[in-house]
Amino acid sequence: MRGLLAAELLKLRTTRARYAFVLVTVALTGISVAGTIAAAADSERGEPGWQLDLVSVAGWANVVALMLGVTLVTTEWRHGTVTPAFLATPVRRRLLVAKAATGTFAGGALTILALAVVAAVALPWLWLLDVTLHLDGGTLARAARLLLAGALYGGFGAAAGILVHNQVAGIVGVILWILVVESLVVVLLGVLDVGGIADVLPGRALSALDGSIDDGLRPSVGALAAIAWIVGILALGVVRTERSDVT
C-alpha cells in the first residue's frame, strides 16, 4: 500500500495539469482576500469576527480540491492509463483506496496553500493599516477546520470519480450537486417538514465543518457525516469498478 501511495503522489507532483489547480487556488484566494480587505470599513477590520471571516476566504480551496479529487481518478479512464494501472495492481480496491487517500492529501495541501496566501496578503496589509490582529485560539481552530474540510472535499471528489469514471460527468455532477441540486433538496425537505435530514447531506455536512453555514450540524458531527458519505461512495465505486471490464 505504501508503494501505491508513493506512486499516486508521484503522479500528482509530476503531472503538469495539476499545477493549474495550484494557480487557480492562489488566484481566487488572493483576489478574494484583497477584495475583502479593500471593501471593509476601517471599523470592521479590527473586529475578531471579521478577521475570522477573512481566514475563511481560504475556503476557495474546497471547490478546487473537489475538482482535483475527481480528475485524479477520472483522468486514468479518460486517457486509458487505468488499464496498465490495474495490470500492475490486480487487486483493484487497493489502487482505488490509494487514489482516494491521495485526493484527501491533495485537498489538504491546497487548503494549506490557500491559508498561506491569506496570511501573505492580509498580514502585511493590515499591519500597514495599523489594525490590531486577533491571532488567538479561535483563528487556529478556524484554520484547522478549513484544513480538514479541504481534505474531505478532495476525498469526496476522488470517491465520486471512482464511482462515475467519466471525467466530464464527474466534475459536472459534483459541482451541480453541491451548488444546485442539494439546495433544491433542502428546500423540498423543508416543505415536507423533515428539514433536519438535510443537515446530513454531503454538501451541508462539509459546509458545517468549514463554517460557511451556521444553522446546521456542529463541526465535529459534520465531519463524521462527511466521512461517512466519502466511505459509502467509495465503497460503491469499488464495487462498480471491480465488476467492470477495463479495456
C-alpha positions in Angstrom: 0.0 0.0 0.0 2.9 2.3 0.8 4.2 1.8 -2.8 0.8 2.7 -4.3 0.5 5.9 -2.3 4.1 6.9 -3.3 3.2 6.2 -7.0 0.0 8.3 -6.8 1.8 11.1 -5.1 4.5 11.0 -7.8 1.8 11.3 -10.4 0.3 14.3 -8.5 3.7 16.0 -8.4 4.8 15.4 -12.0 1.6 15.9 -14.0 1.7 19.5 -15.3 -2.0 19.9 -15.5 -2.2 19.6 -11.7 -0.3 22.9 -11.4 -3.3 24.7 -12.9 -5.3 23.8 -9.7 -2.5 25.4 -7.7 -2.6 28.6 -9.8 -6.4 28.8 -9.6 -6.3 28.4 -5.8 -3.7 31.1 -5.4 -5.5 33.5 -7.8 -9.0 33.0 -6.3 -7.8 33.3 -2.7 -5.5 36.3 -3.3 -8.2 38.2 -5.2 -10.8 37.5 -2.6 -8.6 38.5 0.3 -7.7 41.7 -1.4 -11.3 42.5 -2.3 -12.5 41.7 1.3 -9.9 44.0 2.9 -10.4 46.8 0.4 -14.2 46.7 0.7 -14.3 46.7 4.5 -14.7 49.8 6.6 -11.9 50.8 8.9 -14.0 50.0 12.0 -14.7 46.5 10.7 -11.1 45.4 10.1 -10.2 45.3 13.7 -13.2 43.1 14.7 -12.5 39.5 15.7 -15.5 38.2 13.7 -14.4 40.0 10.5 -10.9 38.6 10.8 -12.3 35.1 11.3 -14.4 35.6 8.1 -11.2 36.7 6.4 -9.5 33.5 7.3 -12.5 31.6 5.9 -11.7 33.0 2.4 -9.2 30.1 2.2 -12.4 28.0 1.7 -12.0 28.7 -2.1 -9.6 25.8 -1.9 -12.6 23.5 -1.3 -14.0 23.9 -4.7 -10.7 23.4 -6.4 -10.0 20.4 -4.2 -13.3 18.9 -5.2 -12.5 19.1 -8.9 -8.9 18.0 -8.3 -10.1 14.9 -6.5 -12.4 14.0 -9.4 -9.7 14.5 -12.0 -7.1 12.5 -10.0 -9.2 9.4 -10.7 -11.1 10.1 -13.9 -8.0 11.1 -15.9 -6.9 7.5 -15.8 -10.1 6.4 -17.6 -10.0 9.4 -20.0 -6.5 8.6 -21.2 -6.7 4.8 -20.9 -3.9 4.6 -18.3 -6.2 2.8 -15.9 -5.6 -0.5 -17.9 -1.8 -0.7 -17.1 -2.5 0.6 -13.6 -4.9 -2.3 -12.9 -2.5 -4.8 -14.6 0.2 -3.6 -12.2 -2.2 -3.8 -9.3 -4.6 -6.6 -9.9 -6.4 -6.0 -6.5 -8.3 -3.0 -7.8 -9.6 -1.9 -4.4 -6.1 -1.2 -3.2 -5.4 1.2 -6.0 -8.7 2.9 -5.6 -8.2 3.4 -1.9 -4.8 4.9 -2.7 -6.3 7.3 -5.1 -8.9 8.4 -2.6 -6.2 8.9 0.0 -4.2 11.0 -2.5 -7.3 13.1 -3.2 -7.6 13.7 0.5 -4.0 14.7 0.8 -4.2 17.0 -2.2 -7.3 18.7 -0.8 -5.5 19.4 2.5 -2.4 20.6 0.7 -4.5 23.1 -1.4 -6.0 24.4 1.8 -2.6 24.9 3.4 -1.6 26.9 0.3 -4.8 29.0 0.5 -4.2 29.8 4.2 -0.7 30.8 3.3 -2.0 33.1 0.6 -4.5 34.7 3.1 -1.6 35.3 5.5 0.7 36.6 2.9 -1.8 39.2 1.6 -3.7 40.1 4.8 -1.0 40.3 7.5 1.2 43.0 5.9 -1.8 44.9 4.6 -3.5 45.0 8.0 -0.2 45.8 9.6 0.3 48.8 7.3 -3.2 49.9 8.2 -2.3 49.6 11.9 -5.1 47.1 12.6 -5.0 45.1 15.8 -4.8 41.4 14.9 -6.6 38.7 16.8 -4.4 35.7 16.3 -5.8 33.5 19.1 -7.2 30.1 19.5 -10.3 30.9 17.5 -8.2 31.7 14.5 -6.3 28.5 14.8 -9.5 26.5 15.3 -11.0 28.0 12.1 -7.8 27.3 10.1 -7.8 23.6 11.4 -11.5 23.2 10.4 -10.8 24.6 7.0 -7.8 22.2 6.6 -10.0 19.2 7.5 -12.8 20.5 5.2 -10.3 20.9 2.3 -9.0 17.3 2.8 -12.6 15.9 2.9 -13.6 17.8 -0.2 -10.6 16.3 -2.0 -11.6 12.8 -0.7 -15.2 13.3 -1.7 -14.2 14.3 -5.2 -11.9 11.3 -5.6 -14.7 9.0 -4.3 -17.1 10.5 -6.8 -14.6 10.0 -9.6 -14.2 6.3 -8.6 -17.9 5.8 -8.8 -18.5 7.7 -12.0 -15.3 7.0 -14.0 -16.2 9.7 -16.7 -14.3 13.0 -16.1 -16.9 15.4 -17.5 -19.8 13.6 -15.7 -17.8 13.5 -12.5 -16.9 17.2 -12.5 -20.3 18.5 -13.6 -22.1 16.1 -11.3 -20.3 17.1 -8.1 -20.5 20.8 -8.9 -24.2 20.6 -9.7 -24.9 18.6 -6.6 -23.1 20.9 -4.2 -24.2 24.2 -5.8 -27.7 23.5 -7.2 -29.3 20.1 -6.6 -28.6 19.9 -2.9 -30.1 23.3 -2.3 -33.3 22.2 -4.1 -33.4 19.0 -2.0 -33.0 21.1 1.2 -36.0 23.3 0.1 -38.1 20.2 -0.7 -37.3 18.6 2.7 -38.2 21.8 4.4 -41.6 21.8 2.7 -42.1 18.2 3.8 -41.2 19.3 7.4 -38.2 16.9 7.5 -35.6 19.7 7.2 -33.3 18.0 9.8 -32.5 15.3 7.3 -31.0 17.9 5.0 -28.2 18.7 7.5 -26.6 15.3 6.9 -26.4 15.7 3.1 -22.8 15.8 1.9 -22.6 19.5 1.0 -24.3 20.6 4.2 -22.1 18.4 6.3 -19.0 19.8 4.7 -20.3 23.4 5.0 -20.9 22.9 8.7 -17.3 21.9 9.0 -15.8 24.8 7.2 -18.1 27.4 8.8 -19.9 28.5 5.7 -23.3 27.8 7.4 -24.3 28.4 11.0 -27.6 26.6 11.3 -26.6 23.1 10.5 -24.6 20.4 12.3 -21.9 21.0 14.7 -18.5 20.9 13.0 -17.5 17.6 14.6 -20.8 15.9 13.6 -20.5 17.5 10.1 -17.0 15.9 9.8 -18.3 12.5 10.8 -21.2 12.8 8.3 -18.9 13.8 5.5 -16.5 10.9 6.2 -19.5 8.5 6.2 -20.5 9.9 2.8 -17.0 9.5 1.4 -16.6 6.0 2.7 -20.1 5.0 1.3 -19.5 6.5 -2.1 -16.0 5.0 -2.2 -17.4 1.5 -1.4 -20.0 1.8 -4.2 -17.2 2.9 -6.6 -15.0 0.0 -5.6 -17.9 -2.5 -6.2 -18.7 -0.9 -9.6 -15.0 -0.9 -10.7 -14.3 -4.4 -9.6 -17.3 -5.6 -11.6 -16.4 -3.5 -14.7 -14.4 -4.6 -17.7 -11.5 -2.3 -18.3 -10.0 -2.3 -21.8 
